[in-house]
Amino acid sequence: MKEIDPFTFFAAFMKFGVKNREKLISKLINVIGKDISLPKDFDGVPTAQALKFWLFPYKYIRSDDSIPLLWELFRQARNGDIKEQDFNSALKILGTGFTKLTQYLFYINPSQYLPIDAQTEPWLEQQGFTLPQESWSDYQNLLEKLKVKTDMPFWQISYEAWYKNTDKKVASQQSGYNIKTKSREPNMANLNRILYGPPGTGKTYCTTELAVQCVAPDWYESLSNDKFKRQKIKDKYDELTAKGRVAFTTFHQSFSYEDFVEGIRPVVVEGNDNNSNISYEVVDGVFKQLCTNAITTEQTGSTQTVNIEGKNIWKLSLGNTNISDENEIFNECIDNNYVLLGWGDDIDFSNCSNRREVVAKIEQSHNISLADDPSNYKATAVNIFKNAVSIGDLVIISNGNHKFRAIAEITDDYEFLDTKERYGFQQLRKVKWLRIYSPSLPKERLFDKSLSQMAIYQLRDTTIDREKLKHLLTPEPTTNSRELPHLIIIDEINRGNISRIFGELITLLEPDKRKGGTDAREVILPYSKLPFSVPSNLYILGTMNTADKSLAQLDLALRRRFDFVELLPQPKLLDGIKVHGIAVSKILTVMNQRIEVLLDREHVIGHSYFWSLKDLDSDDEREIELGNIFKRRIIPLLQEYFFSDWERIGWVLNDPSKHTSEQFVQTREITPTVSELFHSSITGLNDRRYHINKTAFNNPESYKKILIQTESKILDSEA
């Protein structure tokens, strides 16, 4: 970094936890040689956003006066004399924002300025203050009103607000300042949750809405409660999934650490010679991919939606990120708004309009013949870069075969970079950088398969997902300085081997152990040997079927780190649905009451088993569907629950109260009889045979008599 403003300098310390702040400030004191004591605590001091603490964007998209303006604003803030025009101009710098700027003013002059952020906003509203608009006049007006209403200094208000948002005693009750406060529950979903309950209670169904509510809370709150609400939520869920902010996976007995975090996988890679080779590479799992998405900083070079219709898209490598010198190539390209090709040596191909001329130029420059090498990749790469790639085409900058780190648009024709600083990387095309990602994004965010090792080639629609590219190039609406939440849904979380899947990461799931937490920890991953921590903006939402495994049997390490939300059957959701003149909700209620007596409530039947009835209009359709539900879903489920104890299954369906022709499970009057099958010398046999009565599925009486019958009615029916 060649330039920095003083606000960003201070924020660089405040993005860390308390221990790291103390270490860095201690080192700074030693460097400047001043006799200064370390701060005793940082309570009430806002934490800078770790990945976006800069007040200015990259050089290629910022104006020349951005950093000088921030220096001037810093001098004004220190003197307590901020000019309205300079404050409002600073707000327009890409990457600044009202919340971030007021926090940074507080860093350098806490007696004069108050941060307006997620900690102080609830406090201000509770005191009856209107939150300011994003302008100096509104902000200054609020500060003046605060001075009139309370004798608390701004630093004490910040501490008060922070203290109140913890689970501690309200700070004003200890401080002696005269301000009335109200208790406030944290407006934040728990980081780790599991929905548990019997099958068919809508656990997986609920995860769609809960994911949208967590990841896009403002959008969710603005949603109207109409008949299209569920479809709108599903569309938003799909959009968030495409943007890499929501991921879905299912645990099973074969699911492992290598699938979830990272592992070595065989990969088929196409080389520069067009031959496919198998290599073994460390590949990120679904959890690590989402963690990467959650901490990725996106620099946007365009605030307009980019139209990709009809555009050619190319993959380009800008050096090897594992080689420091070549990684500098990428940084050079970013700073200077161009891309470079590593092939072509120091040859100027300006006058070559086709591959034949490129080959001739190489032969002439190196005094060689390529006649025996008609597929020479150097010539192919240079010809593509110079002649095939056109102005307006898009270029995806890869990072290995499994990640990408930038997207650019070609803006000019080929140029030769005449430099003596290096040999190679001298073929140049000017670009407009559309997106830059740090760290790089996993290929799944954009590609349907792994990338080739070839330096440059055209991406066909079989490789790149254009819909995902549209999402990546769609500008996000302006947000405050808080990181965007991300969420992973783990369906059937109890079916996997937890210790085998999470490994050493189980500890890092705890809120205080996450990145930026009070006791933040990181581990070295076993395959990549890279440090790893779980981001604080990553939510985990699991589901578990209690019929498979109860909470008592769940891994204790998982139980300690998750909050559990029970979902039970809701027969009332089936109100209004009648089949054969019987309320389906009553049938479900009575059957579940019997199952609770015979087994437990973890094995009751969920309302979703009957959900398909809601979509049918005619009585005939509902009668047929109810028969199919019992025949194909309810009876097999009860058979699983009771281990084929057909007598008890009959009890759940109240078959003993019915005439034989009305019973779903017939265990009596089965022919031939036992005496007909066995010799009279064989005695004491228990007839375990059963027969599924197919006619019962279409018999209204079979369903009506699931409900409790009086003894007299039972006798009458038998008669």
Steps between C-alpha positions, in 0.01 A plus 500: 500500500646835391234733645277494807279742689515540882147366556589172328824487698311504831237255368779254415549458876131495586410216264666251739392354831617649830817291535624576151416870544714512811790327324491730199461819701787390727721451193397839363590669831844336484551610140418869563697497827238673716437438868130413467303247704284237329119542516347298783201386293318560173144473631262707292753560223351385165679216324596582142377262232790262452481463123383849405673735741650719226329835438613498139481254209777367277701756307347411166148602608570793737550863414833669568353724770345219712788448744597872523135574584505244784820657636336842498190363674726340761663837577160665528372225731800533731432872526125446548416710196370276219383671181167372371619484138804287587298257715237449232767463231675232707173307519503470121835320496437136401544283809436772760138517612336694783534231768866438433588871483331586832673204665839620379432858613428351843837319495694823466280736707256310726397808697376681189346227282268202553495187282163434338500123468321181599595556866394863543194511272271298734615710796425825316155383394416396857586850616259646244760627253439479125789331324684745275500496123840441341614862495711729717210735586283215632791343689601835655138569598483167686826569685368838617173348624694238695706767673180675609319191629779327693827585670645167384803542273483325165752237600278410797193475274690262273597291804141510628364377169761226469448388860126485458525273198682241709338275758638712784336745736399825331798733514303813588401335827867508597619821338301756698376683189134594498347326196204265486565179310304196399615141466546373147533149364780450248353522150710217362437135420709242679805397301445125539149353499344160440135441417398163638184299505314200358488439124266715293490804729649735238856532629667516159209706368554757776871536426422689179317779681737502798799530267351800320395658830855465633700591189273775361316637806411839351350341190309250714351767726372693199328191358122524473296217646307389191439171320821544303718538810641146493592522132668837555700350787602202287609731216707704747648180642606391151652843438700488825616148416618614157691784668677254729343635820294187572617140458315172552640157578377172649692286746502123457704204619760538223537878536848594622739781594630495144150576368425768761829685559776397258660190358728365231306413188597365156443768238504466122691799363544600139853626437647735243554205265122429505567167671305412813694399808401386847641695790428492873412835651368641826136584433282708732183346642162669520559650846840645419366640173226687683749625761708639213192671356423649842839670536555600138549869435348610171637806328252628243625689199152559359181606675290415194364159407721347231320357197667169408265404218695403189838562661785253470648397834863397543697338779841658562779422745701790640798315645529233768373622839741261673795686347543845654648660188213379285243602760633852457390478136139487618548801728669691219208429268248615760685826565541581130169381352639243260557125466823331389572172328793294625560342159677683218828580675621852408368494144282781363210346304334830404513425125376139526135468396471118504665189643717443192657843544547438872686177425721680245580772755605245762715312248666822386563632852649177635648369175312173532249298298160394628424283199521187714276654767180610322309516833757717677313647794707818521379599154144394583489699826645815342261479203198462731615787723572737209255406226216289640423701815295807402416831663199445726581137573512389865804343662487279811831501688561155645689404814604142442246252367240538776472873569472836325595845628384770256274585207592760238375644172738554206505870407775534238705321234828316550809688619859391558638589844856606432675459832847400615381402849419141406491245222147391402157626599537772238186433290243753624127573469339790687196409708237638732497300822143404584557288811804413712475238775726450800535219585417329172155347457447125449429391143152381600391865516540524122604176332341160449834318488869548579708741295777401261866579554516678164591866546217629282201340331136575427245392757207316344155484655572140603770634733377838623156569646388829348218541753751486784716753314202734474451479876867574564487805273179636648585784743394444860291774664688728740539348846657617827839383620381169644603192305227328304372184672548161336326177597552129445208258533597150615208267444488178703791620714455210742555235230867589453799410716551841662858451619599358161339788307587805713830375635695772679253768383232405753662733755511791254119501466458668838427875465796614711740265314410641161699758307490830689353337814618565854687169502556462124686188390631362175632162397741375234306288252653154446508496119566857385707584813332843504363680807122495524234657721122512481364846408271672746246571224447133413181342635437125522146365479458126540204264495464165668232232497436376854358175363854419380686612810377679811669800660624274778703302245643805323873572517561696822749736334232600252229536764711744703558730201151518349165639601212261437157594368233230511249471215199281573205404280249780445166340410337845497684572175272237346181666627237523232610183322231234513504162330201261519344770720775464764742774608850378412641703790295285744628178346860617538444620857348172621763283332779706656341477844504121472861496375608711799345243735646198320844653420584866567444839343825480305328248268175679425393579143552847353233704326697515174408137428153633418612825337428385145127505583508882518570527127196294394158648436255215435380247755586209271862616465537537876353156569742338257794697642414416862499131407842536338635683805396221737608221266839641396605718794310453827490118511871460403597767756308323777657173393841659553401652834361178649745258338217327313297440815173496308285471807623837630478653154135398501456667838624832359244470218231384746453183295375291798186718505421431134334227305758276333420647156576851634836421659817627335699213652316170521638249749185292550310257279804437281471180301613232509482486878787387723327168566476442127868575449651295785449154648285481812805390699646849458343728757553845646569670169451878482366603161723793395357539155348826382329621188484858367140558405516697176127566498530693827690780328185588305252430780369811683420293810866397532593864553199603705566224753860606552337746735398361839181289485270411788472134592135489395582627154776245470263218594237629259747505215611145575141387504 
